[in-house]
Amino acid sequence: MQIFWIIILFFFIFLQFIFIKKNPAINRLFVLFLFVAFFMWYFVPILLTISGNTVVIDFLGVELTNYCSLAIKELTLYLLILFVFNATSIKKRIIISKVRFIENENLRHDKLFFNFTFIFMVAYIAFLGINQMDYTANNDISKQQGGIFQLLTFFSYYFMAYLWVLLIYGIQNNQRRIAVILIIAHIIVSVLSGSRILLLSLIYLILFLVSREENSIKKVRTYVILVVVSLASVMALPYMSAQRSGADVAVITKSENVWSLVLEELNVKLNSIAYSSVLLKYDHEEFAGFNPYLGSLAKFVPRLFWKDKPTATSFNEDISGIPSRRIPVLLDVNSESYNTGTSAYAVAAWQMGFITVLLTFFLNVLMFKLINNSLNNSSLYIKSFGFMLVGFPQLVMLPTYGDNILQKLIEAFVIFVLLIMLNIISLEHVNENSNF
């Protein structure tokens, strides 16, 4: 019966995607991101698990019935978020008064900003290449709170988003070429450091390049390359996992059933619902309380003023209390670098039960609308905020738990204020009326 309800929910979610695609108020790029995120984090892992690929839940000690029960709740929350977001996104509406964000048309400012982005990203990629090439060291829990790496990473999210927006929407070919070079360099360094999922960036890169290609022959050729790269990336997952874990790659190479290993690896990597079920199994609902929200709201408050301040999205004062780090602790995994995927409903229920599930619902709808409006804005700087907030390329923000949304919105607000102070964007009050 549980599998029946999962199939029904899949059907209504795909139906909702059809309505969203037909909605002229919703940005086409955002539609793509929403669908890919659902396919990756919901459809593929749930389908694999209910089809008999139970390696993840067996390792976690989670019963299939409990997994399916959580999957139904996750899918129901996701469907409600999509429905309300689509229903409240309308193209034509009466506008009496509004404040809008505009890009200051100053070519000198644009050139300076691009040059600064170039210098920053070159320095950041070089820093990654020199200091962060070891996966274990890169994810060491002791290095995840504060320090130069965290500061650089904080700003890199916006600058990286700006490069992608330039690639997709930019009109200056020279800037677009430089953006491509920096993006490829970032992909290479990230993948070599162990972030296998950033191979997705290469697929997106080809997709966005082909979308602007006018020559039909070149377009078909690039689509072929896209398919080959996508398949190669998927098939490479078991080998990359073996190299990172120290397993014998030769055994995998000689395996007669590599495809089953690929499916297993996909399930291991993408099944955030299974990992999140551990929180509810061992900690139970309402364990974390409101501390994760307090930590997220006070993210930039120095501990000098609040010594016992909770860490953002954590139930305690340490990064080990955030959901993705808490799960390995509950599994008694003795690793300072191990972290897992997390799902929206499970984490929200782990916090304050129904109250934070409700908060997560409203905040995700708000987040979706903010991302959509940002991507619809004519300014490349504003579009970059929308791109940054989707959690590209993993798309882990579509959706996520409420306190994580607050954390990301506060981070975006800090960068937004800096752009206003530098006179790159400004606010403009507009009075206008429009008819339905």
C-alpha positions as CSV (number, residue, x, y, z in Angstrom):
1,M,0.0,0.0,0.0
2,Q,2.9,2.4,0.8
3,I,4.4,1.8,-2.7
4,F,0.9,2.6,-4.2
5,W,0.8,6.0,-2.5
6,I,4.4,6.7,-3.5
7,I,3.4,6.1,-7.2
8,I,0.3,8.3,-6.8
9,L,2.5,11.1,-5.3
10,F,5.0,10.7,-8.2
11,F,2.1,11.1,-10.6
12,F,0.7,14.3,-9.0
13,I,4.2,15.8,-8.8
14,F,4.9,15.2,-12.4
15,L,1.5,16.7,-13.2
16,Q,2.4,19.7,-11.2
17,F,5.6,20.1,-13.2
18,I,3.5,20.2,-16.4
19,F,1.5,23.1,-14.9
20,I,4.7,24.8,-13.8
21,K,6.2,24.5,-17.3
22,K,3.1,26.1,-18.8
23,N,3.2,29.0,-16.2
24,P,4.7,32.0,-18.0
25,A,5.6,33.7,-14.7
26,I,8.0,30.9,-13.8
27,N,11.6,31.2,-15.2
28,R,12.5,28.5,-17.6
29,L,15.9,28.0,-16.0
30,F,14.3,27.6,-12.6
31,V,11.9,25.0,-14.1
32,L,14.9,23.0,-15.3
33,F,16.6,23.2,-11.8
34,L,13.4,22.2,-10.0
35,F,12.9,19.1,-12.2
36,V,16.5,18.0,-12.1
37,A,16.5,18.4,-8.3
38,F,13.4,16.3,-7.9
39,F,14.7,13.7,-10.3
40,M,18.0,13.5,-8.4
41,W,17.0,13.7,-4.8
42,Y,13.5,12.1,-4.8
43,F,12.6,10.1,-7.9
44,V,15.9,8.2,-8.5
45,P,16.7,7.1,-4.9
46,I,13.1,6.3,-4.0
47,L,12.5,4.3,-7.2
48,L,15.8,2.4,-6.7
49,T,15.0,1.6,-3.1
50,I,11.4,0.4,-3.6
51,S,12.7,-1.6,-6.7
52,G,14.9,-3.7,-4.5
53,N,18.2,-1.8,-4.3
54,T,18.2,-1.7,-0.5
55,V,22.0,-1.5,0.1
56,V,21.6,2.0,1.8
57,I,18.8,1.2,4.2
58,D,20.3,-2.2,5.0
59,F,23.6,-0.5,6.0
60,L,21.6,2.1,8.0
61,G,19.5,-0.5,9.7
62,V,16.3,1.1,8.5
63,E,13.2,-1.0,7.7
64,L,11.8,-0.6,4.2
65,T,8.3,0.2,5.7
66,N,9.8,3.0,7.8
67,Y,11.7,4.3,4.7
68,C,8.6,4.3,2.6
69,S,6.6,6.1,5.4
70,L,9.2,8.9,5.4
71,A,9.3,9.0,1.6
72,I,5.6,9.6,1.5
73,K,5.9,12.5,4.0
74,E,8.8,14.0,2.0
75,L,6.9,13.7,-1.3
76,T,3.7,15.2,0.3
77,L,5.6,18.2,1.6
78,Y,7.3,18.6,-1.8
79,L,4.0,18.4,-3.7
80,L,2.4,21.1,-1.4
81,I,5.4,23.4,-1.9
82,L,5.2,23.0,-5.7
83,F,1.4,23.5,-5.7
84,V,1.4,26.7,-3.6
85,F,4.4,28.1,-5.4
86,N,2.8,27.6,-8.8
87,A,-0.6,28.8,-7.6
88,T,0.8,32.1,-6.2
89,S,3.1,32.8,-9.2
90,I,1.0,34.8,-11.7
91,K,2.3,36.9,-14.6
92,K,-0.4,39.6,-14.6
93,R,-1.4,41.3,-11.4
94,I,-2.4,44.7,-10.2
95,I,0.5,46.6,-8.9
96,I,-0.1,49.8,-7.0
97,S,3.3,50.5,-5.7
98,K,6.6,48.6,-5.5
99,V,10.3,48.8,-4.9
100,R,12.4,47.1,-7.5
101,F,16.1,46.4,-7.8
102,I,17.9,47.8,-10.8
103,E,21.4,47.5,-12.1
104,N,23.3,50.7,-12.4
105,E,24.1,51.2,-16.0
106,N,27.8,52.0,-15.7
107,L,30.2,50.2,-18.0
108,R,33.1,51.1,-15.8
109,H,31.4,49.5,-12.8
110,D,30.7,46.4,-14.8
111,K,34.3,46.1,-16.0
112,L,35.7,46.6,-12.5
113,F,33.3,44.0,-11.0
114,F,34.2,41.5,-13.7
115,N,37.9,42.1,-13.2
116,F,37.5,41.7,-9.5
117,T,35.5,38.5,-10.0
118,F,38.3,37.2,-12.2
119,I,41.1,37.9,-9.7
120,F,39.1,36.5,-6.8
121,M,38.2,33.3,-8.6
122,V,41.7,32.7,-9.8
123,A,43.0,33.2,-6.3
124,Y,40.3,30.9,-4.8
125,I,40.9,28.1,-7.4
126,A,44.6,28.4,-6.7
127,F,44.0,28.2,-3.0
128,L,41.8,25.1,-3.5
129,G,44.5,23.5,-5.6
130,I,47.3,24.1,-3.2
131,N,45.5,23.5,0.2
132,Q,42.3,21.5,-0.4
133,M,43.2,18.6,-2.7
134,D,42.7,15.9,0.0
135,Y,39.0,15.0,0.4
136,T,39.4,13.9,4.1
137,A,41.3,17.1,5.0
138,N,38.8,19.2,3.0
139,N,35.9,17.9,5.0
140,D,37.6,17.6,8.4
141,I,35.1,18.8,11.0
142,S,37.7,20.9,12.7
143,K,38.2,23.0,9.6
144,Q,34.6,23.7,8.8
145,Q,33.9,26.6,11.2
146,G,35.7,29.9,10.5
147,G,39.1,30.5,8.9
148,I,40.3,31.8,5.6
149,F,38.9,28.9,3.6
150,Q,35.4,29.4,5.0
151,L,35.6,33.1,4.3
152,L,36.7,32.6,0.7
153,T,34.1,30.0,0.1
154,F,31.3,32.3,1.4
155,F,32.1,34.9,-1.2
156,S,32.9,32.4,-3.9
157,Y,29.3,31.2,-4.0
158,Y,28.1,34.6,-5.4
159,F,31.1,35.1,-7.7
160,M,30.7,31.6,-9.1
161,A,27.0,32.1,-9.6
162,Y,27.9,35.4,-11.4
163,L,30.2,33.5,-13.8
164,W,27.4,31.0,-14.6
165,V,24.9,33.8,-15.2
166,L,27.4,35.5,-17.5
167,L,27.8,32.2,-19.5
168,I,24.0,31.8,-19.8
169,Y,22.8,35.4,-20.3
170,G,25.9,37.5,-21.0
171,I,26.3,39.3,-24.3
172,Q,30.1,39.9,-24.3
173,N,31.8,36.9,-25.9
174,N,35.2,37.7,-24.3
175,Q,33.7,37.7,-20.8
176,R,31.8,34.5,-21.5
177,R,35.0,32.8,-22.7
178,I,36.8,33.8,-19.5
179,A,33.8,32.6,-17.5
180,V,34.0,29.1,-19.2
181,I,37.7,28.8,-18.5
182,L,37.3,29.7,-14.8
183,I,34.3,27.3,-14.5
184,I,36.2,24.4,-16.0
185,A,39.2,25.1,-13.7
186,H,36.9,25.1,-10.7
187,I,35.3,21.8,-11.8
188,I,38.7,20.1,-12.3
189,V,40.1,21.2,-8.9
190,S,36.9,20.3,-7.1
191,V,36.6,16.8,-8.7
192,L,40.3,16.1,-8.0
193,S,39.7,17.0,-4.4
194,G,37.0,14.4,-4.1
195,S,33.7,16.3,-4.9
196,R,32.5,13.8,-7.4
197,I,29.0,15.4,-7.6
198,L,30.6,18.5,-9.2
199,L,30.9,16.5,-12.4
200,L,27.3,17.7,-12.8
201,S,28.8,21.1,-13.5
202,L,30.4,19.8,-16.7
203,I,27.1,18.5,-17.9
204,Y,25.4,21.8,-17.2
205,L,28.3,23.6,-18.9
206,I,27.8,21.7,-22.1
207,L,24.0,22.2,-21.9
208,F,24.2,25.9,-21.4
209,L,26.7,26.3,-24.2
210,V,24.6,24.3,-26.7
211,S,21.5,26.3,-25.7
212,R,23.0,29.4,-27.2
213,E,24.4,27.7,-30.3
214,E,22.7,28.8,-33.5
215,N,24.3,26.3,-35.9
216,S,22.1,23.2,-36.1
217,I,24.9,20.8,-36.9
218,K,27.1,22.1,-34.1
219,K,24.0,21.9,-31.8
220,V,23.4,18.2,-32.6
221,R,27.1,17.5,-32.2
222,T,27.2,19.1,-28.8
223,Y,24.1,17.2,-27.7
224,V,25.8,14.0,-28.6
225,I,28.8,15.1,-26.5
226,L,26.4,15.9,-23.6
227,V,24.9,12.4,-23.7
228,V,28.4,10.8,-23.8
229,V,29.7,13.0,-20.9
230,S,26.5,12.3,-18.8
231,L,26.9,8.5,-19.3
232,A,30.6,8.6,-18.7
233,S,30.1,10.6,-15.5
234,V,27.6,8.1,-14.2
235,M,29.7,5.1,-15.1
236,A,32.7,6.6,-13.4
237,L,31.0,6.9,-10.0
238,P,32.0,3.4,-8.7
239,Y,35.7,3.9,-9.8
240,M,35.9,7.3,-8.2
241,S,34.3,6.0,-5.0
242,A,36.8,3.1,-4.9
243,Q,39.7,5.5,-5.3
244,R,38.5,7.7,-2.5
245,S,37.8,4.9,-0.1
246,G,41.0,3.0,-0.9
247,A,39.1,0.0,-2.4
248,D,40.6,-2.2,-5.2
249,V,39.7,-0.5,-8.5
250,A,40.9,-3.6,-10.4
251,V,38.1,-5.6,-8.8
252,I,35.5,-3.2,-10.1
253,T,37.1,-3.1,-13.5
254,K,36.8,-6.9,-13.8
255,S,33.3,-7.0,-12.5
256,E,30.7,-8.4,-14.9
257,N,27.9,-6.3,-13.4
258,V,29.3,-2.8,-13.5
259,W,25.8,-1.3,-14.1
260,S,24.5,-2.7,-10.8
261,L,27.4,-1.1,-9.1
262,V,26.5,2.2,-10.8
263,L,22.9,2.0,-9.6
264,E,24.1,1.1,-6.1
265,E,26.5,4.1,-6.1
266,L,23.8,6.4,-7.3
267,N,21.5,5.2,-4.5
268,V,24.3,5.6,-1.9
269,K,25.1,9.1,-3.1
270,L,21.5,10.5,-3.6
271,N,19.4,8.8,-1.0
272,S,19.2,11.7,1.5
273,I,15.8,10.4,2.7
274,A,17.4,7.2,3.9
275,Y,20.2,9.0,5.7
276,S,17.8,11.5,7.3
277,S,15.6,8.6,8.6
278,V,18.5,7.9,11.0
279,L,17.8,11.2,12.8
280,L,14.2,10.1,13.5
281,K,15.2,6.6,14.4
282,Y,17.7,7.4,17.1
283,D,17.0,11.1,18.1
284,H,13.3,11.0,17.4
285,E,11.1,14.0,16.5
286,E,11.5,17.3,18.4
287,F,15.0,16.5,19.5
288,A,16.9,19.5,18.2
289,G,14.3,22.1,19.3
290,F,14.6,25.7,18.0
291,N,18.4,25.9,18.4
292,P,19.1,25.4,14.7
293,Y,16.9,28.4,13.9
294,L,18.6,30.6,16.5
295,G,22.0,29.6,15.2
296,S,21.0,30.5,11.6
297,L,19.5,33.8,12.6
298,A,22.6,34.7,14.6
299,K,25.1,33.4,12.1
300,F,27.0,36.6,11.9
301,V,26.8,37.5,15.6
302,P,30.3,37.2,17.0
303,R,30.7,34.7,19.9
304,L,32.3,37.6,21.8
305,F,28.7,38.9,22.3
306,W,27.1,35.5,22.6
307,K,29.5,32.9,23.9
308,D,27.0,30.0,23.9
309,K,25.5,30.8,20.5
310,P,24.3,27.7,18.6
311,T,26.1,27.0,15.3
312,A,23.9,27.7,12.2
313,T,21.5,24.7,11.6
314,S,23.1,22.9,14.6
315,F,21.3,21.8,17.8
316,N,24.5,22.6,19.8
317,E,27.4,25.0,19.7
318,D,29.5,22.9,17.4
319,I,29.3,21.9,13.7
320,S,29.0,18.3,14.7
321,G,25.4,19.1,15.6
322,I,24.2,20.0,12.1
323,P,22.1,17.2,10.6
324,S,24.6,16.0,7.9
325,R,27.2,15.6,10.7
326,R,24.9,14.3,13.3
327,I,23.9,11.3,11.3
328,P,27.4,9.8,11.2
329,V,27.6,10.3,15.0
330,L,24.4,8.4,15.5
331,L,25.7,5.6,13.2
332,D,28.8,5.4,15.4
333,V,31.0,6.2,12.4
334,N,34.4,7.2,13.7
335,S,35.3,9.9,11.0
336,E,35.8,13.6,11.3
337,S,35.2,14.1,7.6
338,Y,32.1,11.9,7.0
339,N,28.8,13.8,6.2
340,T,25.6,12.8,4.5
341,G,22.7,14.2,2.5
342,T,19.6,15.4,4.4
343,S,16.0,15.8,3.4
344,A,13.6,18.6,4.3
345,Y,10.8,16.9,6.1
346,A,12.9,14.6,8.3
347,V,15.2,17.4,9.5
348,A,12.2,19.7,10.2
349,A,10.5,16.9,12.2
350,W,13.8,16.3,14.1
351,Q,13.7,19.9,15.2
352,M,10.3,20.8,16.6
353,G,8.0,18.4,14.9
354,F,4.9,19.9,13.2
355,I,5.9,23.5,14.0
356,T,9.2,23.4,12.1
357,V,7.6,21.3,9.3
358,L,5.1,24.1,8.8
359,L,7.9,26.7,8.9
360,T,9.9,24.7,6.4
361,F,6.9,24.6,4.1
362,F,6.3,28.4,4.1
363,L,10.0,29.2,3.9
364,N,10.5,27.0,0.9
365,V,7.6,28.6,-0.9
366,L,9.1,32.0,-0.1
367,M,12.6,30.8,-1.2
368,F,11.2,29.5,-4.5
369,K,9.4,32.8,-5.2
370,L,12.6,34.8,-4.4
371,I,14.7,32.6,-6.7
372,N,12.2,32.8,-9.5
373,N,11.9,36.6,-9.2
374,S,15.7,37.0,-9.1
375,L,16.2,34.9,-12.2
376,N,13.4,36.9,-14.0
377,N,15.2,40.1,-13.2
378,S,17.0,41.8,-16.1
379,S,20.1,42.6,-14.0
380,L,22.9,39.9,-14.1
381,Y,23.8,40.8,-10.5
382,I,20.2,40.0,-9.3
383,K,20.0,36.9,-11.4
384,S,23.2,35.7,-9.7
385,F,21.4,35.8,-6.3
386,G,18.8,33.4,-7.7
387,F,21.4,31.2,-9.2
388,M,23.4,31.1,-5.9
389,L,20.3,30.3,-3.8
390,V,19.5,27.1,-5.7
391,G,22.6,25.4,-4.4
392,F,24.1,24.7,-7.8
393,P,25.1,22.2,-9.1
394,Q,23.8,19.8,-6.5
395,L,20.5,21.8,-6.2
396,V,20.2,20.8,-2.6
397,M,18.1,23.9,-1.7
398,L,15.2,22.7,-3.8
399,P,13.8,22.2,-1.2
400,T,15.6,22.2,2.1
401,Y,14.8,22.6,5.8
402,G,13.7,26.1,7.1
403,D,16.7,27.1,9.2
404,N,19.0,26.3,6.3
405,I,16.9,28.7,4.1
406,L,17.3,31.4,6.8
407,Q,21.0,30.9,6.9
408,K,21.4,31.2,3.1
409,L,19.1,34.2,2.9
410,I,21.1,36.0,5.5
411,E,24.3,35.2,3.6
412,A,22.7,36.5,0.4
413,F,21.6,39.7,2.2
414,V,25.1,40.4,3.4
415,I,26.4,40.2,-0.2
416,F,23.4,42.3,-1.4
417,V,24.2,45.1,1.1
418,L,27.8,45.1,-0.1
419,L,26.7,45.5,-3.7
420,I,24.4,48.4,-2.8
421,M,27.2,50.0,-0.8
422,L,29.5,49.7,-3.9
423,N,26.7,51.3,-6.0
424,I,26.5,48.2,-8.3
425,I,22.8,47.8,-7.7
426,S,20.2,50.2,-6.2
427,L,16.6,50.3,-5.1
428,E,14.0,52.3,-7.1
429,H,10.5,53.1,-6.0
430,V,8.0,52.7,-8.8
431,N,4.3,53.6,-9.0
432,E,2.3,51.8,-11.7
433,N,-1.0,50.2,-12.5
434,S,-1.6,47.2,-14.7
435,N,-4.7,45.3,-15.6
436,F,-5.4,41.6,-15.5
